[in-house]
Amino acid sequence: MNKNNLTLIAVLMFCLTGVYAQEGFDNRTRALYIFDIAKYIDYGKALDTIALFKIGVVSKNTELYWEMGNLAKVRNEIQGVPINIVVFRNEERIEYTNLLYVSKNEGFDLNTIKRKIQGKKTLLITEGYEFGKSMFNFIVVNGDPKFEINEEELSSAGLSIPSTLLFQAVKTREDWEKLYDVTSEELEHQLEVVRQQKEIIEKQAAEIEKQKDLLDSLDREISQKENTLVTKQKELEIQAELINRQTDEIKTQKRLIEEQQAEVNAQKDTLAMQRDDIDRQLSQIDEQLSLINQQEERIKIQLESIEKQKIMLYAAIFVLLLLSFLAYYIYRGYRIKREANIKLEEKNRTILTQKDEIEKQRDIAESQRDQIAYQKKHITDSIMYAKRIQTALLPSLELFSDEIEHFVLYKPLDIVSGDFYWVNKKDHLQIIIAADCTGHGVPGAFMSMLGVTMLNEIINGRGITRPDEILNLLRDEIIFSLKQSIDQDRVKDGMDMTIVVIDFKKNKLQFAGANNPLCIVRNRELLMFKANKMPVAIHYNMKPFDMQETDLIKGDCVYMFSDGYGDQFGGPKGKKFLVKNLKEKFVELSPFPMLEQGEKLSQIFEDWKGDTPQIDDVTVIGIRY
């Protein structure tokens, strides 16, 4: 480190001391100190091979963690390496970091922490511990932070620090103890303040008791609302039955309209044939009239010839016979024309009658179309209301523990979904469930709401947490509720399900599955856990579900999914995506943060699907331990 850098450190530490002495040593100040110290620690070549500069905070709360995270948005690099902030709730969860901070006020065992980082190039910054116990140790006097540096421990960790910082550090144990004497006087003053605050708290406790009574009344009100919800659920079942009846009526009306449309088309064809016959007959009449005119011209010529030549009587008789023949032919043509006109009038009356009938049928069809549109809107409104109920029944994703990084990819095929997820935390156990009900749309949504209700009763009501016992009890409840019996000729209503229970104390994972497997990616290697080949419903070969248990290590990625993703058609050849390709994506995406994995899986699904319609509900859940 050159002379210019040393001068810069000295000026920076002097300025920070002046500012923090006025404002107090709060979490924001601690974060600034930690970042500034890390900038000038010499790690040797250790920083050349890492992608992230990891700063760890050992704390039972996250206030300092968030302050450091906010500061990292502005100062996002240390010595040219991007920053990553992590928090450890206890000593046993500590992993390798480049810098680790811990305060004595948190009550953690410093010796345990030092053993966890021994042999690693980790700078340990502490606050409030005794002289000489840490590499870099703070004590706050009148809001002004003082520090002492243990060069021996820094050297044993393979680290070095600029001489400018060593110059400003407390040098001897006597000077350090004098600082503690000052803080003791402040502590007595703070005890007096605490006593006064205790009196205020006692007054507030009385007020809290009053608020507790108010909460009890609110609980009673909530109970009444739950009863109202049960009543509305029964009304929803009645509406669902009404929707089924209306659906049957719509199908009947649609079939009647199609039959009427076929009759109208047939009548149109008959009318066109009749018009062609009339046109042909009129053409024949015109030809006959033309022939009569020609014959009249001939008669005139013959009469003129008779008058001029005054032919003989035979000629007159011939002419007379000719005229008789012509009169008969004219009378015959007139009679044919009159009969044709009568037939034409009858056909016109028939056409007008058919036209009136067609107009009546058109009015009926329009009325039925309007009725169908109204019924469609009514059905759609009912389904949207069912979606709100289904969304309200699904558990909040906030029930995931803050110890778990996760994503949930949830893509319903219709307005309501046959897939659902269920999460809850009971003591040190985290329960995550992904389910795929028979069918989708409204039927699948009814099954999903039935499954959520039964899971709440089994897990929250009865306290059952073993995944195999949950599946066995849920199957019994579904068989009983749906009155199912063994009948291989019928499709059984039920669901496929994956249940995962994570034990944070034992670092264990328990799994049970009905048709749906479980995937774990560890160090970019895929571990598969097969499910029982039977659904959560009646089945011809029913037996108890199996439970599988495995150890978890930090960084394991756990994936649960329904069959909708792998069964989706698309791509350049219009084929299925397939589950084996989905597993390959899990391995490929496992190094990324979980939220980014969820976004990438969603984009991959949409790109594969393209313009092809979605064929099933899609649910994928990812968890990083």
Buried (B, 14 or more C-beta within 10 A) or exposed (E): BEEEEBEBBBEBBEEBEEEBBEEEBBEBBBBBBBBBBBBBBBBEEBBEEBEBBBBBBBBEEBEBBBBBBEBBEEBEEBEEBEBBBBBBBEBEBBBEBBBBBBBBEBEBEBEEBBEBBEEBBBBBBBBBBBBEBBBBBBBBBEBBBBBBBBEEBBEEBBBBBBEBBEEBBBEEEEEBEEBBEEBEEEEEEEEEEEEEEEEEEEEEEEEEEEEEEEEEEEEEEEEEEEEEEEEEEEEBEEBBEEBEEBEEEBEEBEEEBEEBEEEBEEBEEEBEEBEEEBEEBEEEBEEBEEEBEEBEEEEEEBEEEBEEEEBEEEBEEBBEEBEEEBEEBBEEBEEBBEEBEEEBEEBEEEBEEBEEEBEEBEEEBEEBEEEBEEBEEBBEEBBEBBBEBBEEBBBEEEEBBEEBBBBBBBBBBBBBBBBBBBBBBEEEBBBBBBBBBBBBBBBBBBBBBBBBBBBBBBBEEEEBBBBBBBBBBBBEBBBEEBEBEEEEEEEBBBBBBBBBBBBBEEBBBBBBBBBBBBBBBBEEEBEEBEBBEBBBBBBEEBEEBBBBEBEBEEEBBBBBBBBBBBBBBBBEEEEBBEBEBBBEBBBBBBEBEBEEBBBBBBEBBEEBBEEEEBBBBBBBBBBBB
